[in-house]
């Protein structure tokens, strides 16, 4: 497991308008390496899947659930029950607001729920059937549209496609981190042999 998974969630929260700490002034690409060195717990793929629990069962082509219906109070509670995840998320808050109470209050706020509704609206086709909003959201989050294509091709909603893209992004980052850790271990072994 890696800290980039938490960084992916932090990036999503940042794009949703959650207040960020000192990293908020940097771009997402610059913030990820800074956050990755912060240590702390990790958010696993299972945590993300659990937080989005049951989206496929709730999914219907005619009336897909919105992100505000997926990110429920129970999902937030489940996410915050993990001390490591809670600590990593608090690191993203401004220093004076880094408390579990403030984090939970923020995640449960009407502003976050409204932002999730707005993001849902942006993901869905407009009145003319255009998917421009969906593609703009993917570009904003730096997600690969190909990762959501299977959901769209099978008639699932763009919301499911977006979630598939987020999960695929986390999996790719996890694989990249595994390669980096392996390379670092080999470099360390080489240095030890030279000594």
C-alpha positions in Angstrom: 0.0 0.0 0.0 1.1 3.5 -0.7 0.5 7.1 0.3 -0.4 8.0 -3.3 -3.8 6.4 -2.7 -4.5 9.0 0.0 -3.1 11.6 -2.3 -5.6 10.6 -4.9 -8.5 11.0 -2.4 -6.9 14.3 -1.3 -6.8 15.5 -4.9 -10.5 14.6 -5.3 -11.3 16.5 -2.1 -9.2 19.5 -3.3 -11.1 19.5 -6.5 -14.3 19.3 -4.6 -13.4 22.5 -2.8 -12.2 21.1 0.5 -9.8 23.5 2.2 -6.2 22.3 1.9 -3.2 23.1 4.0 0.0 24.6 2.6 -0.2 22.2 -0.3 -3.4 23.8 -1.5 -1.4 26.5 -3.3 0.5 24.0 -5.4 -0.7 22.1 -8.4 -2.0 18.5 -8.0 1.1 17.2 -9.6 3.4 19.1 -7.3 1.3 18.3 -4.2 1.4 14.5 -4.7 5.2 14.2 -4.2 5.1 16.5 -1.2 2.3 14.6 0.4 3.9 11.2 -0.4 6.9 12.1 1.7 4.7 13.0 4.7 4.5 9.4 6.0 1.4 8.3 7.9 -1.2 5.9 7.0 -2.5 4.8 3.7 -5.8 4.6 2.0 -6.2 1.3 0.4 -8.2 0.4 -2.7 -10.5 -1.6 -0.4 -11.1 1.5 1.6 -12.1 3.4 -1.5 -14.3 0.6 -2.7 -15.9 0.3 0.7 -16.6 4.1 0.8 -18.3 3.8 -2.5 -20.1 0.7 -1.3 -22.8 -0.8 -3.4 -22.7 1.7 -6.2 -23.2 -1.1 -8.8 -26.2 -2.5 -6.9 -27.8 1.0 -6.7 -27.0 1.8 -10.3 -29.8 2.0 -12.8 -29.5 3.5 -16.2 -32.6 5.7 -15.9 -31.9 7.2 -12.5 -28.3 6.7 -11.4 -27.4 7.6 -7.8 -25.5 10.9 -7.4 -22.2 11.1 -5.7 -23.9 12.7 -2.8 -26.0 9.5 -2.5 -22.8 7.4 -2.6 -20.8 9.4 -0.2 -23.2 8.8 2.7 -22.8 9.4 6.4 -22.1 5.7 6.8 -19.4 5.8 4.1 -17.8 8.8 5.8 -17.9 7.1 9.2 -16.3 4.0 7.7 -13.5 6.0 6.1 -12.9 8.0 9.3 -12.9 4.9 11.5 -9.4 4.1 10.1 -7.0 6.1 12.2 -4.3 6.2 9.5 -6.7 7.5 6.9 -8.1 10.1 9.3 -4.5 11.3 10.0 -3.6 11.5 6.4 -6.7 13.5 5.5 -6.2 15.9 8.5 -2.7 16.6 7.1 -4.5 18.2 4.1 -6.4 20.7 6.3 -5.0 24.1 7.3 -2.8 23.7 10.4 -5.3 25.4 12.7 -8.1 23.0 11.6 -6.3 19.7 12.0 -8.7 18.0 14.4 -10.8 14.9 13.9 -13.9 16.9 14.8 -13.2 19.5 12.2 -12.4 16.9 9.5 -15.7 15.1 10.2 -17.6 18.3 10.3 -16.1 19.4 7.0 -16.8 16.1 5.2 -20.4 16.1 6.4 -21.0 19.7 5.6 -23.8 20.9 3.3 -21.1 22.5 1.1 -19.4 19.1 0.4 -22.9 17.6 -0.3 -23.7 20.5 -2.7 -20.3 20.1 -4.4 -21.0 16.4 -4.8 -24.3 17.2 -6.4 -22.6 19.7 -8.7 -20.0 17.2 -9.7 -22.7 14.6 -10.4 -24.5 17.1 -12.6 -21.3 17.8 -14.5 -20.7 14.1 -15.1 -24.2 13.5 -16.6 -25.0 14.2 -20.2 -26.6 17.6 -20.8 -30.0 18.1 -22.4 -28.5 17.6 -25.8 -26.8 14.3 -24.8 -23.4 15.9 -24.8 -20.7 14.3 -22.6 -18.5 17.4 -22.6 -19.0 17.9 -18.9 -17.9 14.3 -18.2 -14.8 14.7 -20.3 -14.0 18.0 -18.6 -14.2 16.5 -15.2 -11.9 13.6 -16.2 -9.4 16.1 -17.6 -9.6 18.2 -14.4 -8.9 15.1 -12.2 -6.2 14.0 -14.7 -8.0 10.6 -15.2 -7.8 8.4 -18.2 -11.1 8.2 -20.0 -10.3 4.8 -21.3 -10.7 3.4 -17.8 -14.4 4.3 -17.7 -15.1 3.3 -21.3 -16.2 -0.2 -20.3 -18.9 1.2 -18.0 -20.2 3.6 -20.7 -20.1 1.0 -23.4 -22.2 -1.4 -21.3 -24.9 1.3 -20.7 -23.9 2.2 -17.1 -24.0 5.8 -16.0 -21.1 8.3 -16.4 -21.0 8.4 -12.6 -20.0 4.7 -12.6 -17.5 5.4 -15.4 -16.0 8.2 -13.3 -15.7 6.0 -10.3 -14.0 3.3 -12.4 -11.5 5.9 -13.6 -10.7 7.0 -10.1 -10.2 3.4 -8.9 -8.1 2.6 -12.0 -6.0 5.7 -11.2 -5.4 4.5 -7.6 -4.4 1.1 -8.9 -2.0 2.5 -11.4 -0.4 4.7 -8.7 -0.1 1.7 -6.4 1.6 -0.3 -9.1 4.0 2.6 -9.8 4.9 2.9 -6.1 5.6 -0.8 -6.0 8.0 -0.4 -8.9 9.6 2.6 -7.2 10.0 0.8 -3.9 11.6 -2.2 -5.7 14.0 0.1 -7.5 14.9 1.9 -4.3 15.5 -1.5 -2.5 17.8 -2.6 -5.4 19.7 0.7 -5.2 20.1 0.3 -1.4 21.4 -3.2 -1.9 23.9 -2.0 -4.5 25.2 0.7 -2.2 25.6 -1.9 0.6 27.7 -4.1 -1.6 29.9 -1.2 -2.6 30.6 -0.4 1.0 
